């Protein structure tokens, strides 16, 4: 079984690439982030032609997540239980579903903007709500994983230059402590192998030639429980999908399971 996560940075802008990648990659389940469209605009018909069902949580703004599956789609939950909300609203940042033998969450963790900003406080609160929401599945006997854009680099090795991020979000002790607390619920980091270079970065800014210079970050993560982690046979970053005209600034993270 092949499961992947990909921040597509707008399904509308990336639809041809998304459909082509699904056809060529052999992916059974794809967790999508930054759909950036309303649920009514979601390309259900195009995906159905490829054999995929879709569970979608999207409101047409800058967020939006989905689970695409060709192995079944059951027990869908839209949103994050206990979501603290931001400025009085709950954003479309989480959706979960059971796909065959595996249950997955697709998450787009708040960016945080800058340390001390209300959005940073929201980010930490959102992480705590996520930890509480997944605790039972994390300790369960069914393969389970939380996949998505976490907007946190777990260690200094997960950014191209730790000094370049000093004082910024994505690398602060509080954010990394939130990740550690999530792992403490019974999850482990399924670290992919890079297809090029030493570190498996998943995101490269569009600016300043970040991608060709490999100035990246590993912020798209797969956190799986023990049954999930034991079933992993391979994991890699499909760096090729970051290349070319019209690419997302994130690359897919692909995980193969023997389940």
C-alpha positions as CSV (number, residue, x, y, z in Angstrom):
1,X,0.0,0.0,0.0
2,X,1.4,3.4,-0.9
3,X,0.4,6.5,1.1
4,X,1.7,10.0,0.5
5,X,1.3,13.6,1.7
6,X,1.6,16.7,-0.4
7,X,1.0,20.4,0.1
8,X,-0.1,21.2,-3.4
9,X,-0.3,25.0,-2.8
10,X,-3.6,25.3,-4.7
11,X,-5.4,22.5,-6.4
12,X,-6.7,24.9,-9.0
13,X,-3.2,25.8,-10.0
14,X,-1.8,22.3,-9.7
15,X,-4.6,20.1,-10.9
16,X,-2.9,18.8,-14.1
17,X,0.2,18.0,-12.2
18,X,-1.8,16.4,-9.3
19,X,-3.7,14.1,-11.7
20,X,-0.6,13.2,-13.6
21,X,1.3,12.4,-10.4
22,X,-1.5,10.2,-9.1
23,X,-1.5,8.2,-12.4
24,X,2.3,7.8,-12.5
25,X,3.1,7.3,-8.8
26,X,0.8,4.4,-8.0
27,X,-0.4,6.1,-4.8
28,X,-3.3,4.5,-3.0
29,X,-4.0,7.3,-0.5
30,X,-2.9,10.9,-0.8
31,X,-3.2,13.5,2.0
32,X,-3.5,17.0,0.5
33,X,-2.9,20.4,2.1
34,X,-3.5,24.0,1.0
35,X,-6.3,23.1,-1.4
36,X,-7.2,26.8,-1.5
37,X,-10.7,26.3,-2.9
38,X,-14.2,25.7,-1.6
39,X,-15.5,22.2,-1.3
40,X,-18.0,22.8,-4.0
41,X,-15.1,23.6,-6.4
42,X,-13.2,20.4,-5.6
43,X,-12.4,18.2,-8.6
44,X,-14.4,15.2,-7.5
45,X,-15.3,14.1,-11.0
46,X,-11.7,14.2,-12.3
47,X,-10.4,12.2,-9.4
48,X,-13.3,9.7,-9.7
49,X,-12.2,9.1,-13.2
50,X,-8.9,7.9,-11.8
51,X,-10.6,5.8,-9.2
52,X,-10.2,8.1,-6.2
53,X,-12.8,9.1,-3.6
54,X,-12.2,12.3,-1.7
55,X,-12.9,13.4,1.8
56,X,-12.6,17.2,1.9
57,X,-12.5,20.0,4.4
58,X,-12.1,23.2,2.5
59,X,-13.7,26.7,2.8
60,X,-12.2,28.5,-0.2
61,X,-9.6,30.5,1.7
62,X,-5.9,29.8,2.2
63,X,-6.2,26.5,3.9
64,X,-8.1,23.3,2.9
65,X,-7.2,19.7,3.3
66,X,-8.3,16.4,1.8
67,X,-7.8,12.6,1.8
68,X,-7.9,11.0,-1.6
69,X,-8.2,7.2,-1.6
70,X,-8.7,4.4,-4.1
71,X,-8.9,1.7,-1.4
72,X,-12.0,2.9,0.4
73,X,-13.0,5.9,2.4
74,X,-14.9,5.5,5.6
75,X,-15.5,7.2,9.0
76,X,-14.7,10.6,7.7
77,X,-14.3,13.4,10.3
78,X,-13.9,17.0,9.1
79,X,-12.1,19.4,11.4
80,X,-10.1,19.0,14.6
81,X,-12.0,18.2,17.8
82,X,-11.0,20.8,20.3
83,X,-9.7,23.3,17.7
84,X,-9.0,26.5,19.6
85,X,-9.9,28.6,16.5
86,X,-8.4,31.8,15.3
87,X,-10.1,35.1,15.6
88,X,-13.3,33.4,16.4
89,X,-13.2,30.9,13.5
90,X,-12.2,27.3,13.0
91,X,-10.1,27.0,9.9
92,X,-10.2,24.1,7.5
93,X,-7.0,22.4,8.6
94,X,-7.8,18.8,9.4
95,X,-9.7,15.8,7.9
96,X,-9.4,12.1,8.9
97,X,-10.6,8.9,7.3
98,X,-10.2,5.2,7.3
99,X,-8.7,3.9,4.0
100,X,-8.7,0.1,3.8
101,X,-6.6,-1.2,6.8
102,X,-5.2,2.3,7.7
103,X,-6.6,5.3,9.3
104,X,-5.0,8.7,8.4
105,X,-5.3,12.4,9.2
106,X,-4.4,15.0,6.7
107,X,-3.3,18.2,8.6
108,X,-2.2,21.6,7.7
109,X,-0.8,23.0,11.0
110,X,-1.0,26.8,11.4
111,X,2.1,28.7,10.2
112,X,2.5,30.9,13.4
113,X,3.6,33.9,11.4
114,X,6.1,35.2,13.9
115,X,7.1,34.5,17.5
116,X,4.7,36.3,19.9
117,X,2.0,36.8,17.3
118,X,-1.5,35.6,18.2
119,X,-1.2,33.1,15.3
120,X,1.8,31.6,17.0
121,X,-0.2,31.1,20.2
122,X,-2.9,29.6,18.1
123,X,-0.4,27.2,16.5
124,X,0.7,25.9,19.8
125,X,-2.9,25.5,21.0
126,X,-3.7,23.7,17.8
127,X,-0.9,21.2,18.3
128,X,-2.2,20.5,21.8
129,X,-5.7,19.9,20.4
130,X,-4.2,17.6,17.8
131,X,-2.3,15.6,20.4
132,X,-5.5,15.1,22.4
133,X,-7.6,14.2,19.4
134,X,-5.3,11.4,18.1
135,X,-4.2,9.9,21.4
136,X,-6.6,6.9,21.2
137,X,-5.7,6.0,17.6
138,X,-2.0,6.5,18.4
139,X,-2.1,3.9,21.1
140,X,-4.4,1.5,19.1
141,X,-3.7,-1.7,17.2
142,X,-4.7,-0.4,13.8
143,X,-2.1,1.3,11.5
144,X,-2.6,5.0,12.0
145,X,-0.7,8.1,10.9
146,X,-1.0,11.9,10.9
147,X,0.4,13.2,7.6
148,X,0.8,16.7,6.4
149,X,2.4,20.1,6.5
150,X,3.4,20.6,10.2
151,X,5.1,23.9,9.6
152,X,7.8,22.8,12.1
153,X,11.3,21.4,11.3
154,X,11.9,18.7,14.0
155,X,15.6,19.3,14.3
156,X,18.4,21.7,13.1
157,X,19.3,19.0,10.6
158,X,15.9,19.6,9.0
159,X,16.8,23.1,7.8
160,X,19.5,24.0,5.4
161,X,21.1,26.5,7.8
162,X,19.9,26.7,11.4
163,X,21.5,30.2,11.8
164,X,19.3,31.5,9.0
165,X,16.2,30.7,11.0
166,X,17.3,32.0,14.4
167,X,14.4,33.8,16.1
168,X,11.9,32.7,13.5
169,X,9.0,30.3,13.7
170,X,9.2,26.7,12.6
171,X,12.3,26.0,14.7
172,X,11.5,27.4,18.1
173,X,11.8,25.2,21.2
174,X,8.1,25.6,21.9
175,X,7.1,24.3,18.5
176,X,9.6,21.4,18.7
177,X,8.3,20.6,22.2
178,X,4.8,20.5,20.7
179,X,6.0,17.9,18.1
180,X,7.7,15.9,20.9
181,X,4.4,15.9,22.9
182,X,2.6,14.6,19.8
183,X,5.2,11.8,19.4
184,X,4.8,11.1,23.1
185,X,1.2,10.1,22.4
186,X,2.4,7.0,20.7
187,X,3.7,8.2,17.3
188,X,7.1,8.1,15.6
189,X,8.6,10.2,12.8
190,X,8.8,8.2,9.6
191,X,11.8,9.9,8.1
192,X,12.0,9.6,4.3
193,X,15.2,9.0,2.4
194,X,16.2,11.8,0.0
195,X,16.4,11.1,-3.7
196,X,19.2,13.7,-4.0
197,X,21.5,15.4,-1.5
198,X,22.0,14.4,2.1
199,X,18.8,15.7,3.8
200,X,15.2,14.8,2.8
201,X,13.9,18.4,2.6
202,X,10.3,18.7,1.5
203,X,9.9,22.5,1.1
204,X,11.9,25.1,-0.8
205,X,10.9,28.7,-1.1
206,X,10.1,30.0,-4.6
207,X,12.5,33.0,-4.0
208,X,16.2,33.4,-4.3
209,X,16.7,30.1,-6.2
210,X,16.1,28.1,-3.1
211,X,15.3,24.9,-4.9
212,X,18.3,24.7,-7.2
213,X,20.5,25.7,-4.3
214,X,18.8,23.1,-2.0
215,X,18.0,25.6,0.6
216,X,15.1,23.6,2.0
217,X,13.3,22.5,5.1
218,X,11.7,19.2,6.2
219,X,8.3,20.3,7.4
220,X,6.0,17.8,5.7
221,X,6.0,14.9,8.1
222,X,4.5,11.5,8.6
223,X,3.9,10.5,12.2
224,X,2.7,6.9,12.6
225,X,1.8,4.7,15.4
226,X,3.7,1.4,16.1
227,X,1.7,-0.8,13.8
228,X,2.1,1.8,11.0
229,X,5.8,2.2,11.6
230,X,6.4,-1.5,11.7
231,X,4.7,-1.9,8.3
232,X,6.9,0.7,6.5
233,X,9.0,-0.8,3.8
234,X,10.2,2.4,2.2
235,X,9.8,6.2,2.5
236,X,11.1,8.9,0.2
237,X,10.7,12.5,-0.9
238,X,9.7,12.8,-4.6
239,X,11.9,15.7,-5.2
240,X,11.3,15.5,-9.0
241,X,7.8,16.8,-8.5
242,X,9.2,20.1,-7.2
243,X,10.9,20.7,-10.5
244,X,9.6,22.5,-13.6
245,X,7.0,25.2,-14.4
246,X,4.0,25.3,-12.2
247,X,5.3,23.2,-9.4
248,X,4.2,23.5,-5.8
249,X,6.9,24.7,-3.3
250,X,6.5,21.4,-1.5
251,X,7.4,17.9,-2.7
252,X,5.3,14.8,-2.0
253,X,6.4,12.5,0.8
254,X,5.7,8.9,-0.1
255,X,5.5,5.9,2.3
256,X,5.2,2.3,1.3
257,X,3.5,-0.2,3.7
258,X,3.2,-3.9,3.9
259,X,-0.3,-4.2,5.3
